[in-house]
Every structure is written in C-alpha cells, then in structure tokens.
Amino acid sequence: MIAARGLDIEWSNTPDYWEWLPHSDSRFGEVAKLKWVCWLDIRGKIETRRLSKRTKYVAYLVFKLEDKFHGLETVNAVVRFVDSMSVKEAEQRASVVHFAGRGPRETLPFKRGDGWMELKMGDFFNDAGEDGDVDARLMETQRLEAKGGLIVQGVEFRAE
C-alpha cells in the first residue's frame, strides 16, 4: 500500500482544503482528511518491477467517510500504464465508481477486515514487470461543487 503522504493529492498542501492528521486505525503515521474542495484528484503510482510477474493486480483506494461526507457520491477512476496511455486518454476511459448510493456491485466500496473501506479503482496485468509505472487515479473534476468528509489512508495494489 502507498500511504496517503506518498500519493499525489491535488491541493493536499493547502490547509483550507486538506488536513494531515494521525488516525488510530491507520497503519501509517497520518492520513489525509478532505475538508473542502471543488476539484478532487488523487493519484498513486507504483513501479511494475516491484510487483510479481505474470500477475493480475487490482488498485484500491483505502478510506473512511465522515458523517458529514458530501459531494463525492460518484467519481471517476482509472488505472493505466504511464508509458502506454496518455493522461487525456486515461481520463476518457475512466469508469464511474461510487462512494455512496447505488450502482453495480463492482463499483461500490467494501468494508475491509481492518475497519477501513476499499473502492476498486481498476486492474492491470503485470506481465514481465518491465512496463514501467502504473498510475491509479481517482478524480471528480467535472462537477465543481463542494466535496468533503473523505479520509484517505492510501492506495493498495493487491494481487487478484
């Protein structure tokens, strides 16, 4: 898992938008708490050579929601090989996932054994481990309304 501090979170260094704080349930020293943004963009990147060869992986956002969670019922997610797909192409191919509400089962979050939730961002096949970097991205940049109440522990890349 890549800790929240290791992710590229748009506006995360702006205290009015994100707060970095310890969380007793987190396996890392701190988590990122979304206070308020209009533009959500979270990216986690991993080198394929660090993963097992000839293995299918799934990328998950590991998170919790506050009671005052709002504005992020649906978001877009995509997983891509950085050298094989442009950012623009990835944005066009992104799929809709749901933090809350209704939708197909595979687009909804699941509660993990550790008390956190996980949301599937996408999957990929790590063939020979020489494909460079894999980027898992979660974004909501179209509806420029207030979003808040998301607590991010990190992004987990897990063999399926």
Rosetta constraint file for C-alpha pairs under 8 A:
AtomPair CA 1 CA 154 HARMONIC 6.42 0.50
AtomPair CA 1 CA 155 HARMONIC 5.57 0.50
AtomPair CA 1 CA 156 HARMONIC 4.03 0.50
AtomPair CA 1 CA 157 HARMONIC 6.17 0.50
AtomPair CA 2 CA 6 HARMONIC 5.87 0.50
AtomPair CA 2 CA 7 HARMONIC 6.88 0.50
AtomPair CA 2 CA 44 HARMONIC 6.99 0.50
AtomPair CA 2 CA 154 HARMONIC 5.33 0.50
AtomPair CA 2 CA 155 HARMONIC 5.26 0.50
AtomPair CA 2 CA 156 HARMONIC 6.19 0.50
AtomPair CA 3 CA 7 HARMONIC 6.78 0.50
AtomPair CA 3 CA 28 HARMONIC 6.54 0.50
AtomPair CA 3 CA 31 HARMONIC 7.75 0.50
AtomPair CA 3 CA 153 HARMONIC 6.02 0.50
AtomPair CA 3 CA 154 HARMONIC 4.36 0.50
AtomPair CA 3 CA 155 HARMONIC 6.80 0.50
AtomPair CA 4 CA 30 HARMONIC 7.64 0.50
AtomPair CA 4 CA 31 HARMONIC 5.82 0.50
AtomPair CA 4 CA 32 HARMONIC 6.09 0.50
AtomPair CA 4 CA 152 HARMONIC 6.16 0.50
AtomPair CA 4 CA 153 HARMONIC 5.31 0.50
AtomPair CA 4 CA 154 HARMONIC 4.43 0.50
AtomPair CA 4 CA 155 HARMONIC 7.44 0.50
AtomPair CA 5 CA 30 HARMONIC 7.79 0.50
AtomPair CA 5 CA 31 HARMONIC 7.49 0.50
AtomPair CA 5 CA 32 HARMONIC 7.64 0.50
AtomPair CA 5 CA 154 HARMONIC 8.00 0.50
AtomPair CA 6 CA 44 HARMONIC 7.46 0.50
AtomPair CA 6 CA 154 HARMONIC 7.99 0.50
AtomPair CA 7 CA 42 HARMONIC 6.89 0.50
AtomPair CA 7 CA 43 HARMONIC 5.69 0.50
AtomPair CA 7 CA 44 HARMONIC 4.94 0.50
AtomPair CA 7 CA 45 HARMONIC 7.41 0.50
AtomPair CA 7 CA 154 HARMONIC 7.25 0.50
AtomPair CA 7 CA 155 HARMONIC 7.81 0.50
AtomPair CA 8 CA 42 HARMONIC 5.80 0.50
AtomPair CA 8 CA 43 HARMONIC 5.03 0.50
AtomPair CA 8 CA 44 HARMONIC 6.45 0.50
AtomPair CA 9 CA 40 HARMONIC 7.93 0.50
AtomPair CA 9 CA 41 HARMONIC 5.96 0.50
AtomPair CA 9 CA 42 HARMONIC 4.50 0.50
AtomPair CA 9 CA 43 HARMONIC 6.38 0.50
AtomPair CA 10 CA 39 HARMONIC 7.87 0.50
AtomPair CA 10 CA 40 HARMONIC 6.72 0.50
AtomPair CA 10 CA 41 HARMONIC 5.44 0.50
AtomPair CA 10 CA 42 HARMONIC 6.50 0.50
AtomPair CA 11 CA 17 HARMONIC 6.62 0.50
AtomPair CA 11 CA 18 HARMONIC 7.07 0.50
AtomPair CA 12 CA 17 HARMONIC 6.87 0.50
AtomPair CA 12 CA 18 HARMONIC 5.16 0.50
AtomPair CA 12 CA 19 HARMONIC 7.52 0.50
AtomPair CA 12 CA 32 HARMONIC 7.70 0.50
AtomPair CA 13 CA 18 HARMONIC 6.94 0.50
AtomPair CA 14 CA 18 HARMONIC 6.14 0.50
AtomPair CA 15 CA 19 HARMONIC 5.76 0.50
AtomPair CA 16 CA 35 HARMONIC 7.05 0.50
AtomPair CA 16 CA 36 HARMONIC 7.24 0.50
AtomPair CA 17 CA 34 HARMONIC 6.22 0.50
AtomPair CA 17 CA 35 HARMONIC 5.08 0.50
AtomPair CA 17 CA 36 HARMONIC 4.82 0.50
AtomPair CA 17 CA 37 HARMONIC 5.74 0.50
AtomPair CA 18 CA 32 HARMONIC 6.51 0.50
AtomPair CA 18 CA 33 HARMONIC 5.55 0.50
AtomPair CA 18 CA 34 HARMONIC 4.67 0.50
AtomPair CA 18 CA 35 HARMONIC 5.32 0.50
AtomPair CA 18 CA 36 HARMONIC 7.09 0.50
AtomPair CA 19 CA 32 HARMONIC 5.79 0.50
AtomPair CA 19 CA 33 HARMONIC 5.02 0.50
AtomPair CA 19 CA 34 HARMONIC 6.52 0.50
AtomPair CA 19 CA 35 HARMONIC 6.85 0.50
AtomPair CA 20 CA 30 HARMONIC 6.24 0.50
AtomPair CA 20 CA 31 HARMONIC 5.73 0.50
AtomPair CA 20 CA 32 HARMONIC 4.83 0.50
AtomPair CA 20 CA 33 HARMONIC 6.26 0.50
AtomPair CA 21 CA 30 HARMONIC 5.02 0.50
AtomPair CA 21 CA 31 HARMONIC 5.62 0.50
AtomPair CA 21 CA 32 HARMONIC 6.72 0.50
AtomPair CA 21 CA 33 HARMONIC 7.45 0.50
AtomPair CA 22 CA 26 HARMONIC 7.80 0.50
AtomPair CA 22 CA 29 HARMONIC 5.75 0.50
AtomPair CA 22 CA 30 HARMONIC 4.11 0.50
AtomPair CA 22 CA 31 HARMONIC 6.11 0.50
AtomPair CA 23 CA 29 HARMONIC 7.46 0.50
AtomPair CA 23 CA 30 HARMONIC 6.10 0.50
AtomPair CA 23 CA 31 HARMONIC 6.50 0.50
AtomPair CA 25 CA 114 HARMONIC 7.77 0.50
AtomPair CA 25 CA 115 HARMONIC 7.70 0.50
AtomPair CA 26 CA 30 HARMONIC 7.26 0.50
AtomPair CA 26 CA 31 HARMONIC 7.34 0.50
AtomPair CA 26 CA 153 HARMONIC 6.55 0.50
AtomPair CA 28 CA 153 HARMONIC 7.52 0.50
AtomPair CA 30 CA 153 HARMONIC 7.70 0.50
AtomPair CA 31 CA 151 HARMONIC 6.70 0.50
AtomPair CA 31 CA 152 HARMONIC 5.72 0.50
AtomPair CA 31 CA 153 HARMONIC 5.06 0.50
AtomPair CA 31 CA 154 HARMONIC 7.84 0.50
AtomPair CA 32 CA 151 HARMONIC 5.68 0.50
AtomPair CA 32 CA 152 HARMONIC 5.13 0.50
AtomPair CA 32 CA 153 HARMONIC 6.79 0.50
AtomPair CA 33 CA 149 HARMONIC 7.00 0.50
AtomPair CA 33 CA 150 HARMONIC 5.86 0.50
AtomPair CA 33 CA 151 HARMONIC 4.38 0.50
AtomPair CA 33 CA 152 HARMONIC 6.35 0.50
AtomPair CA 34 CA 147 HARMONIC 7.90 0.50
AtomPair CA 34 CA 148 HARMONIC 5.29 0.50
AtomPair CA 34 CA 149 HARMONIC 5.61 0.50
AtomPair CA 34 CA 150 HARMONIC 5.16 0.50
AtomPair CA 34 CA 151 HARMONIC 6.25 0.50
AtomPair CA 35 CA 147 HARMONIC 7.85 0.50
AtomPair CA 35 CA 148 HARMONIC 5.10 0.50
AtomPair CA 35 CA 149 HARMONIC 6.17 0.50
AtomPair CA 35 CA 150 HARMONIC 7.80 0.50
AtomPair CA 36 CA 146 HARMONIC 6.24 0.50
AtomPair CA 36 CA 147 HARMONIC 5.49 0.50
AtomPair CA 36 CA 148 HARMONIC 4.76 0.50
AtomPair CA 36 CA 149 HARMONIC 7.81 0.50
AtomPair CA 37 CA 145 HARMONIC 7.89 0.50
AtomPair CA 37 CA 146 HARMONIC 5.67 0.50
AtomPair CA 37 CA 147 HARMONIC 5.36 0.50
AtomPair CA 37 CA 148 HARMONIC 6.75 0.50
AtomPair CA 38 CA 141 HARMONIC 7.46 0.50
AtomPair CA 38 CA 143 HARMONIC 7.64 0.50
AtomPair CA 38 CA 144 HARMONIC 4.80 0.50
AtomPair CA 38 CA 145 HARMONIC 5.11 0.50
AtomPair CA 38 CA 146 HARMONIC 4.93 0.50
AtomPair CA 38 CA 147 HARMONIC 5.94 0.50
AtomPair CA 39 CA 139 HARMONIC 7.84 0.50
AtomPair CA 39 CA 140 HARMONIC 6.23 0.50
AtomPair CA 39 CA 141 HARMONIC 4.95 0.50
AtomPair CA 39 CA 142 HARMONIC 7.94 0.50
AtomPair CA 39 CA 144 HARMONIC 6.31 0.50
AtomPair CA 40 CA 138 HARMONIC 7.73 0.50
AtomPair CA 40 CA 139 HARMONIC 5.27 0.50
AtomPair CA 40 CA 140 HARMONIC 5.10 0.50
AtomPair CA 40 CA 141 HARMONIC 6.06 0.50
AtomPair CA 40 CA 147 HARMONIC 7.91 0.50
AtomPair CA 41 CA 137 HARMONIC 7.16 0.50
AtomPair CA 41 CA 138 HARMONIC 5.85 0.50
AtomPair CA 41 CA 139 HARMONIC 4.39 0.50
AtomPair CA 41 CA 140 HARMONIC 6.60 0.50
AtomPair CA 41 CA 141 HARMONIC 7.33 0.50
AtomPair CA 42 CA 137 HARMONIC 5.63 0.50
AtomPair CA 42 CA 138 HARMONIC 5.18 0.50
AtomPair CA 42 CA 139 HARMONIC 6.33 0.50
AtomPair CA 43 CA 135 HARMONIC 6.59 0.50
AtomPair CA 43 CA 136 HARMONIC 5.58 0.50
AtomPair CA 43 CA 137 HARMONIC 4.38 0.50
AtomPair CA 43 CA 138 HARMONIC 6.48 0.50
AtomPair CA 44 CA 135 HARMONIC 5.75 0.50
AtomPair CA 44 CA 136 HARMONIC 5.18 0.50
AtomPair CA 44 CA 137 HARMONIC 6.50 0.50
AtomPair CA 44 CA 155 HARMONIC 6.16 0.50
AtomPair CA 45 CA 133 HARMONIC 6.45 0.50
AtomPair CA 45 CA 134 HARMONIC 5.54 0.50
AtomPair CA 45 CA 135 HARMONIC 4.48 0.50
AtomPair CA 45 CA 136 HARMONIC 6.28 0.50
AtomPair CA 46 CA 50 HARMONIC 7.59 0.50
AtomPair CA 46 CA 133 HARMONIC 5.49 0.50
AtomPair CA 46 CA 134 HARMONIC 5.42 0.50
AtomPair CA 46 CA 135 HARMONIC 6.78 0.50
AtomPair CA 47 CA 51 HARMONIC 7.51 0.50
AtomPair CA 47 CA 132 HARMONIC 5.68 0.50
AtomPair CA 47 CA 133 HARMONIC 4.37 0.50
AtomPair CA 47 CA 134 HARMONIC 6.29 0.50
AtomPair CA 48 CA 126 HARMONIC 6.53 0.50
AtomPair CA 48 CA 129 HARMONIC 4.87 0.50
AtomPair CA 48 CA 130 HARMONIC 6.34 0.50
AtomPair CA 48 CA 131 HARMONIC 6.14 0.50
AtomPair CA 48 CA 132 HARMONIC 5.70 0.50
AtomPair CA 48 CA 133 HARMONIC 5.84 0.50
AtomPair CA 48 CA 134 HARMONIC 6.69 0.50
AtomPair CA 49 CA 53 HARMONIC 7.97 0.50
AtomPair CA 49 CA 129 HARMONIC 4.49 0.50
AtomPair CA 49 CA 130 HARMONIC 6.03 0.50
AtomPair CA 49 CA 131 HARMONIC 7.89 0.50
AtomPair CA 49 CA 132 HARMONIC 7.34 0.50
AtomPair CA 50 CA 129 HARMONIC 7.57 0.50
AtomPair CA 51 CA 126 HARMONIC 7.38 0.50
AtomPair CA 51 CA 129 HARMONIC 6.78 0.50
AtomPair CA 52 CA 126 HARMONIC 7.20 0.50
AtomPair CA 52 CA 129 HARMONIC 7.17 0.50
AtomPair CA 53 CA 126 HARMONIC 5.64 0.50
AtomPair CA 53 CA 127 HARMONIC 5.39 0.50
AtomPair CA 53 CA 128 HARMONIC 5.17 0.50
AtomPair CA 53 CA 129 HARMONIC 5.40 0.50
AtomPair CA 54 CA 125 HARMONIC 6.91 0.50
AtomPair CA 54 CA 126 HARMONIC 5.47 0.50
AtomPair CA 54 CA 127 HARMONIC 4.30 0.50
AtomPair CA 54 CA 128 HARMONIC 6.22 0.50
AtomPair CA 54 CA 129 HARMONIC 7.83 0.50
AtomPair CA 55 CA 125 HARMONIC 5.76 0.50
AtomPair CA 55 CA 126 HARMONIC 5.35 0.50
AtomPair CA 55 CA 127 HARMONIC 6.64 0.50
AtomPair CA 55 CA 159 HARMONIC 6.62 0.50
AtomPair CA 55 CA 160 HARMONIC 7.77 0.50
AtomPair CA 56 CA 123 HARMONIC 7.12 0.50
AtomPair CA 56 CA 124 HARMONIC 5.74 0.50
AtomPair CA 56 CA 125 HARMONIC 4.24 0.50
AtomPair CA 56 CA 126 HARMONIC 6.08 0.50
AtomPair CA 56 CA 159 HARMONIC 5.80 0.50
AtomPair CA 56 CA 160 HARMONIC 5.72 0.50
AtomPair CA 57 CA 123 HARMONIC 5.49 0.50
AtomPair CA 57 CA 124 HARMONIC 5.45 0.50
AtomPair CA 57 CA 125 HARMONIC 6.11 0.50
AtomPair CA 57 CA 126 HARMONIC 7.23 0.50
AtomPair CA 57 CA 157 HARMONIC 6.30 0.50
AtomPair CA 57 CA 158 HARMONIC 5.36 0.50
AtomPair CA 57 CA 159 HARMONIC 4.31 0.50
AtomPair CA 57 CA 160 HARMONIC 5.38 0.50
AtomPair CA 58 CA 120 HARMONIC 7.08 0.50
AtomPair CA 58 CA 121 HARMONIC 7.47 0.50
AtomPair CA 58 CA 122 HARMONIC 5.80 0.50
AtomPair CA 58 CA 123 HARMONIC 4.18 0.50
AtomPair CA 58 CA 124 HARMONIC 6.57 0.50
AtomPair CA 58 CA 157 HARMONIC 5.67 0.50
AtomPair CA 58 CA 158 HARMONIC 5.41 0.50
AtomPair CA 58 CA 159 HARMONIC 6.31 0.50
AtomPair CA 58 CA 160 HARMONIC 6.27 0.50
AtomPair CA 59 CA 79 HARMONIC 7.43 0.50
AtomPair CA 59 CA 120 HARMONIC 6.09 0.50
AtomPair CA 59 CA 121 HARMONIC 5.45 0.50
AtomPair CA 59 CA 122 HARMONIC 5.62 0.50
AtomPair CA 59 CA 123 HARMONIC 6.01 0.50
AtomPair CA 59 CA 136 HARMONIC 6.54 0.50
AtomPair CA 59 CA 155 HARMONIC 6.71 0.50
AtomPair CA 59 CA 156 HARMONIC 5.60 0.50
AtomPair CA 59 CA 157 HARMONIC 4.51 0.50
AtomPair CA 59 CA 158 HARMONIC 6.47 0.50
AtomPair CA 60 CA 118 HARMONIC 5.72 0.50
AtomPair CA 60 CA 119 HARMONIC 5.22 0.50
AtomPair CA 60 CA 120 HARMONIC 4.54 0.50
AtomPair CA 60 CA 121 HARMONIC 5.39 0.50
AtomPair CA 60 CA 122 HARMONIC 7.49 0.50
AtomPair CA 60 CA 155 HARMONIC 5.52 0.50
AtomPair CA 60 CA 156 HARMONIC 5.15 0.50
AtomPair CA 60 CA 157 HARMONIC 6.54 0.50
AtomPair CA 60 CA 158 HARMONIC 7.95 0.50
AtomPair CA 61 CA 118 HARMONIC 5.42 0.50
AtomPair CA 61 CA 119 HARMONIC 5.19 0.50
AtomPair CA 61 CA 120 HARMONIC 6.63 0.50
AtomPair CA 61 CA 121 HARMONIC 6.76 0.50
AtomPair CA 61 CA 152 HARMONIC 7.56 0.50
AtomPair CA 61 CA 153 HARMONIC 7.99 0.50
AtomPair CA 61 CA 154 HARMONIC 6.15 0.50
AtomPair CA 61 CA 155 HARMONIC 4.59 0.50
AtomPair CA 61 CA 156 HARMONIC 6.48 0.50
AtomPair CA 62 CA 116 HARMONIC 6.46 0.50
AtomPair CA 62 CA 117 HARMONIC 5.67 0.50
AtomPair CA 62 CA 118 HARMONIC 4.55 0.50
AtomPair CA 62 CA 119 HARMONIC 6.75 0.50
AtomPair CA 62 CA 152 HARMONIC 6.27 0.50
AtomPair CA 62 CA 153 HARMONIC 5.58 0.50
AtomPair CA 62 CA 154 HARMONIC 5.39 0.50
AtomPair CA 62 CA 155 HARMONIC 5.81 0.50
AtomPair CA 62 CA 156 HARMONIC 6.94 0.50
AtomPair CA 63 CA 116 HARMONIC 5.80 0.50
AtomPair CA 63 CA 117 HARMONIC 5.28 0.50
AtomPair CA 63 CA 118 HARMONIC 6.26 0.50
AtomPair CA 63 CA 150 HARMONIC 7.05 0.50
AtomPair CA 63 CA 151 HARMONIC 5.41 0.50
AtomPair CA 63 CA 152 HARMONIC 4.52 0.50
AtomPair CA 63 CA 153 HARMONIC 5.51 0.50
AtomPair CA 63 CA 154 HARMONIC 7.20 0.50
AtomPair CA 64 CA 116 HARMONIC 5.78 0.50
AtomPair CA 64 CA 117 HARMONIC 5.85 0.50
AtomPair CA 64 CA 150 HARMONIC 6.24 0.50
AtomPair CA 64 CA 151 HARMONIC 5.09 0.50
AtomPair CA 64 CA 152 HARMONIC 6.73 0.50
AtomPair CA 65 CA 69 HARMONIC 5.98 0.50
AtomPair CA 65 CA 149 HARMONIC 5.76 0.50
AtomPair CA 65 CA 150 HARMONIC 4.94 0.50
AtomPair CA 65 CA 151 HARMONIC 6.02 0.50
AtomPair CA 66 CA 149 HARMONIC 4.88 0.50
AtomPair CA 66 CA 150 HARMONIC 6.41 0.50
AtomPair CA 66 CA 151 HARMONIC 7.43 0.50
AtomPair CA 67 CA 149 HARMONIC 7.22 0.50
AtomPair CA 68 CA 148 HARMONIC 7.43 0.50
AtomPair CA 68 CA 149 HARMONIC 5.66 0.50
AtomPair CA 69 CA 147 HARMONIC 7.61 0.50
AtomPair CA 69 CA 148 HARMONIC 5.45 0.50
AtomPair CA 69 CA 149 HARMONIC 3.91 0.50
AtomPair CA 69 CA 150 HARMONIC 6.41 0.50
AtomPair CA 70 CA 146 HARMONIC 7.49 0.50
AtomPair CA 70 CA 147 HARMONIC 5.42 0.50
AtomPair CA 70 CA 148 HARMONIC 5.43 0.50
AtomPair CA 70 CA 149 HARMONIC 6.45 0.50
AtomPair CA 71 CA 145 HARMONIC 6.75 0.50
AtomPair CA 71 CA 146 HARMONIC 5.89 0.50
AtomPair CA 71 CA 147 HARMONIC 4.28 0.50
AtomPair CA 71 CA 148 HARMONIC 6.69 0.50
AtomPair CA 72 CA 98 HARMONIC 7.86 0.50
AtomPair CA 72 CA 99 HARMONIC 6.48 0.50
AtomPair CA 72 CA 100 HARMONIC 7.69 0.50
AtomPair CA 72 CA 140 HARMONIC 7.60 0.50
AtomPair CA 72 CA 147 HARMONIC 6.02 0.50
AtomPair CA 72 CA 148 HARMONIC 7.65 0.50
AtomPair CA 73 CA 98 HARMONIC 5.55 0.50
AtomPair CA 73 CA 99 HARMONIC 5.00 0.50
AtomPair CA 73 CA 100 HARMONIC 4.74 0.50
AtomPair CA 73 CA 101 HARMONIC 6.39 0.50
AtomPair CA 74 CA 96 HARMONIC 6.49 0.50
AtomPair CA 74 CA 97 HARMONIC 5.66 0.50
AtomPair CA 74 CA 98 HARMONIC 4.40 0.50
AtomPair CA 74 CA 99 HARMONIC 6.09 0.50
AtomPair CA 74 CA 100 HARMONIC 7.15 0.50
AtomPair CA 74 CA 140 HARMONIC 7.94 0.50
AtomPair CA 75 CA 96 HARMONIC 5.67 0.50
AtomPair CA 75 CA 97 HARMONIC 5.53 0.50
AtomPair CA 75 CA 98 HARMONIC 6.35 0.50
AtomPair CA 75 CA 99 HARMONIC 7.71 0.50
AtomPair CA 75 CA 138 HARMONIC 6.94 0.50
AtomPair CA 75 CA 139 HARMONIC 5.87 0.50
AtomPair CA 75 CA 140 HARMONIC 5.08 0.50
AtomPair CA 76 CA 94 HARMONIC 5.64 0.50
AtomPair CA 76 CA 95 HARMONIC 5.36 0.50
AtomPair CA 76 CA 96 HARMONIC 4.57 0.50
AtomPair CA 76 CA 97 HARMONIC 5.95 0.50
AtomPair CA 76 CA 138 HARMONIC 5.78 0.50
AtomPair CA 76 CA 139 HARMONIC 5.24 0.50
AtomPair CA 76 CA 140 HARMONIC 6.11 0.50
AtomPair CA 77 CA 94 HARMONIC 5.20 0.50
AtomPair CA 77 CA 95 HARMONIC 5.44 0.50
AtomPair CA 77 CA 96 HARMONIC 6.37 0.50
AtomPair CA 77 CA 97 HARMONIC 6.66 0.50
AtomPair CA 77 CA 121 HARMONIC 5.09 0.50
AtomPair CA 77 CA 122 HARMONIC 7.00 0.50
AtomPair CA 77 CA 136 HARMONIC 7.50 0.50
AtomPair CA 77 CA 137 HARMONIC 5.58 0.50
AtomPair CA 77 CA 138 HARMONIC 4.47 0.50
AtomPair CA 77 CA 139 HARMONIC 6.32 0.50
AtomPair CA 78 CA 90 HARMONIC 6.44 0.50
AtomPair CA 78 CA 91 HARMONIC 7.35 0.50
AtomPair CA 78 CA 93 HARMONIC 7.10 0.50
AtomPair CA 78 CA 94 HARMONIC 4.68 0.50
AtomPair CA 78 CA 95 HARMONIC 6.44 0.50
AtomPair CA 78 CA 121 HARMONIC 5.90 0.50
AtomPair CA 78 CA 122 HARMONIC 5.79 0.50
AtomPair CA 78 CA 136 HARMONIC 5.94 0.50
AtomPair CA 78 CA 137 HARMONIC 5.42 0.50
AtomPair CA 78 CA 138 HARMONIC 6.78 0.50
AtomPair CA 79 CA 90 HARMONIC 7.75 0.50
AtomPair CA 79 CA 121 HARMONIC 6.62 0.50
AtomPair CA 79 CA 122 HARMONIC 5.22 0.50
AtomPair CA 79 CA 123 HARMONIC 6.35 0.50
AtomPair CA 79 CA 124 HARMONIC 7.24 0.50
AtomPair CA 79 CA 134 HARMONIC 6.94 0.50
AtomPair CA 79 CA 135 HARMONIC 5.62 0.50
AtomPair CA 79 CA 136 HARMONIC 4.34 0.50
AtomPair CA 79 CA 137 HARMONIC 6.30 0.50
AtomPair CA 80 CA 84 HARMONIC 7.55 0.50
AtomPair CA 80 CA 85 HARMONIC 6.39 0.50
AtomPair CA 80 CA 90 HARMONIC 6.84 0.50
AtomPair CA 80 CA 124 HARMONIC 7.61 0.50
AtomPair CA 80 CA 134 HARMONIC 5.62 0.50
AtomPair CA 80 CA 135 HARMONIC 5.40 0.50
AtomPair CA 80 CA 136 HARMONIC 6.64 0.50
AtomPair CA 81 CA 85 HARMONIC 6.16 0.50
AtomPair CA 81 CA 131 HARMONIC 6.96 0.50
AtomPair CA 81 CA 132 HARMONIC 7.11 0.50
AtomPair CA 81 CA 133 HARMONIC 5.94 0.50
AtomPair CA 81 CA 134 HARMONIC 4.55 0.50
AtomPair CA 81 CA 135 HARMONIC 6.34 0.50
AtomPair CA 82 CA 86 HARMONIC 6.99 0.50
AtomPair CA 82 CA 132 HARMONIC 7.17 0.50
AtomPair CA 82 CA 133 HARMONIC 5.62 0.50
AtomPair CA 82 CA 134 HARMONIC 5.78 0.50
AtomPair CA 82 CA 135 HARMONIC 6.26 0.50
AtomPair CA 83 CA 131 HARMONIC 7.65 0.50
AtomPair CA 83 CA 132 HARMONIC 6.94 0.50
AtomPair CA 83 CA 133 HARMONIC 7.42 0.50
AtomPair CA 85 CA 89 HARMONIC 6.25 0.50
AtomPair CA 85 CA 90 HARMONIC 6.41 0.50
AtomPair CA 86 CA 90 HARMONIC 6.13 0.50
AtomPair CA 87 CA 91 HARMONIC 6.19 0.50
AtomPair CA 88 CA 92 HARMONIC 6.36 0.50
AtomPair CA 89 CA 93 HARMONIC 6.22 0.50
AtomPair CA 90 CA 94 HARMONIC 5.98 0.50
AtomPair CA 96 CA 107 HARMONIC 7.13 0.50
AtomPair CA 97 CA 103 HARMONIC 7.96 0.50
AtomPair CA 97 CA 107 HARMONIC 4.54 0.50
AtomPair CA 97 CA 108 HARMONIC 6.37 0.50
AtomPair CA 97 CA 119 HARMONIC 7.70 0.50
AtomPair CA 97 CA 120 HARMONIC 7.75 0.50
AtomPair CA 97 CA 121 HARMONIC 7.61 0.50
AtomPair CA 98 CA 102 HARMONIC 7.34 0.50
AtomPair CA 98 CA 103 HARMONIC 6.90 0.50
AtomPair CA 98 CA 107 HARMONIC 5.75 0.50
AtomPair CA 98 CA 108 HARMONIC 5.13 0.50
AtomPair CA 98 CA 109 HARMONIC 7.03 0.50
AtomPair CA 98 CA 119 HARMONIC 7.98 0.50
AtomPair CA 99 CA 108 HARMONIC 6.44 0.50
AtomPair CA 99 CA 109 HARMONIC 6.22 0.50
AtomPair CA 99 CA 119 HARMONIC 7.51 0.50
AtomPair CA 100 CA 108 HARMONIC 7.35 0.50
AtomPair CA 100 CA 109 HARMONIC 7.95 0.50
AtomPair CA 102 CA 108 HARMONIC 7.67 0.50
AtomPair CA 103 CA 107 HARMONIC 6.36 0.50
AtomPair CA 103 CA 108 HARMONIC 6.62 0.50
AtomPair CA 104 CA 108 HARMONIC 6.85 0.50
AtomPair CA 106 CA 120 HARMONIC 7.34 0.50
AtomPair CA 107 CA 119 HARMONIC 7.32 0.50
AtomPair CA 107 CA 120 HARMONIC 6.78 0.50
AtomPair CA 108 CA 119 HARMONIC 6.48 0.50
AtomPair CA 108 CA 120 HARMONIC 7.77 0.50
AtomPair CA 109 CA 117 HARMONIC 6.19 0.50
AtomPair CA 109 CA 118 HARMONIC 5.36 0.50
AtomPair CA 109 CA 119 HARMONIC 4.46 0.50
AtomPair CA 109 CA 120 HARMONIC 7.19 0.50
AtomPair CA 110 CA 117 HARMONIC 5.44 0.50
AtomPair CA 110 CA 118 HARMONIC 5.39 0.50
AtomPair CA 110 CA 119 HARMONIC 6.64 0.50
AtomPair CA 111 CA 115 HARMONIC 6.45 0.50
AtomPair CA 111 CA 116 HARMONIC 5.98 0.50
AtomPair CA 111 CA 117 HARMONIC 4.41 0.50
AtomPair CA 111 CA 118 HARMONIC 6.47 0.50
AtomPair CA 112 CA 116 HARMONIC 5.46 0.50
AtomPair CA 112 CA 117 HARMONIC 5.59 0.50
AtomPair CA 112 CA 118 HARMONIC 6.80 0.50
AtomPair CA 121 CA 136 HARMONIC 6.68 0.50
AtomPair CA 121 CA 137 HARMONIC 7.18 0.50
AtomPair CA 121 CA 138 HARMONIC 6.97 0.50
AtomPair CA 122 CA 136 HARMONIC 7.41 0.50
AtomPair CA 126 CA 131 HARMONIC 7.53 0.50
AtomPair CA 127 CA 131 HARMONIC 7.89 0.50
